[in-house]
Amino acid sequence: MMSQMRHFSLKMNDGHTIPMLGLGTSAPSQVPKSETEMAIKRAIDIGYRHIDSAHLYQNEEEIGRAIQMKIADGTVKRDDIFYTTKVWGTFFRPELVQTNLERSLKKLQMSYVDLYLLHHPEALQAGEDFFPKDAHGNIIFDTVDLCTTWEAMEKCKNEGLTRSIGVSNFNCKQLERILNKPGLKYKPVCNQVECHPYLNQSKLLEFCRSHDILLVAYATLGSDARKKWVIKNKPRLLQDPVLNAIAEKHRRTPAQVALRYQLQRGVVALAKSFNEQRMKENFQVFEFELTPEDMESLDGLNRNMCYLQDLPQAAPGRVASHPETVGRMEGRGEAQLTSHVSRKSVLLATIMPLRSTALFPSEANLKAPSQQEKKKQKTKISKRKRIERYKNKPQCIKKRERKTGTKCITLSATVLSRWYLHDLFFLSYISVTSKFRG
Ligand code: NAP
């Protein structure tokens, strides 16, 4: 199994290799952290050697413990494992990039990681909050130049804290910015992006290939709708009839076909599962091959549809105010605009960097809400807060009960009076007609 896995590795532009199949570890918040530790141990036993995580996932302690246990019981050596972590946007200031990595290393009980990625292109205000927000609930971005952040990444590689460095959620323009940086020491080895048959990233893949940058696919199985970040009510990839027909033809599962599709395009595929059976199933992706016709049919499923939101919940309705976020959407192919991003704000944000002489616009250049918008939002928030604060107070409960009581009395009175009127009308009708007859 081990040698088979090594065989299915790709060489990166810095000479290191990366296993083509990786285990994703980002789970919905309701999954207990102890499950991560169990899953990693199980995955290593099955044969997985590539593990993907990030500071954001807050599971590096559990992952580190599991890997150390598997090293201690002789199943693997540290060098057999390919481990990826990512620097979150609140650590994009050059002096913080290494701090983020050192924190991860401490939790992992490791002296180096194999791959360190910029998690996304947007810099966020530095601090302990993953999603720093202002009083109106809008996310606070930072104005750090991506190129200076990249220089700090290069320093981490030079210091031996990571073997390779790369990016995630970057579009072609953002990649070009790094590639054209004067004095560039190391190119990104990869770009990790959402990629599956419904969003196949063919243009970005072509661009990356032309620059010897690998594409690493996440949400290859359509992600998990229980996650906060995942847009609900989208068609489920694994239920797609074409994908299912191809799977049936090969006597495989739709998940295996979705993963195999990526491998045959030269894309590194991540798949998250904490379930032993499904982990095994996903690992059997090297045992069959899709025909060129199958690949063509799967290419035909592309509809530029994203499952994941950009910095969700953090800044509903405001995310596109950051020019790098708009760029990210282009990076996802001609991705559909998600519900929380209006076309107008995207357009504004696209125009803004063109108007700005600086490559990285200051906060003042970012689209600010108008006074009227601010006022509206403030009233909405305070009304919601008031309702939340008072809804469970005893006097409010009593008031609600009193209101309900009054409503019941009014209703019964109305019904009774209607009956009464109806009967009165009926009786007078009878007496008139009987008199007439009589
Ligand atoms: P995913 O791997 O596409 O899908 C995970 C979901 O599919 C889970 O609900 C899993 O459930 C289920 N699943 C796994 N194998 C299956 C099978 N054989 N049949 C049916 N269902 C199966 O989604 P993801 O977790 O969003 O993405 C993968 C990884 O990429 C993440 O874990 C993370 O490491 C990385 N990622 C990176 C970024 C970034 O911004 N760079 C963003 C998102 C994700 P069970 O666990 O119950 O099996």
Boltz pocket constraint, residues with backbone or C-beta under 6 A from the ligand:
constraints:
  - pocket:
      binder: B
      contacts: [[A, 23], [A, 24], [A, 25], [A, 26], [A, 27], [A, 52], [A, 53], [A, 119], [A, 168], [A, 169], [A, 192], [A, 193], [A, 217], [A, 218], [A, 219], [A, 220], [A, 221], [A, 222], [A, 223], [A, 224], [A, 225], [A, 238], [A, 253], [A, 255], [A, 256], [A, 270], [A, 271], [A, 272], [A, 273], [A, 274], [A, 275], [A, 278], [A, 279], [A, 281], [A, 282], [A, 308]]
      max_distance: 6.0
